Amino acid sequence: MPIDEIGSGLIGAIFRFFGWLLLDVVVEVLIKGLGYLLCRPFKKVDPDGFTALFVGMLAWVIIIVAVIVIVK
């Protein structure tokens, strides 16, 4: 029935939107934000640049490894 196709398409679009929103928040705020905060005292850095992304990812890896080591 046509109503089923419309409903499933609408639900898929809603979940796709919330997934994109969640991923965007995680990447922008948690990873790039932390990288920008760590790089900012040492040099002028672009908050959307590769350096902020790389340093943020590296910082989160170090944080996760430290938590695992401390908990064990």
Protein Blocks (a to p, Z undefined) as FASTA:
>chain_A
ZZlmmmmmmmmmmmmmmmmmmmmmmmmmmmmmmmmmmmmmmpccdfkbmklmmmmmmmmm
mmmmmmmmmmZZ
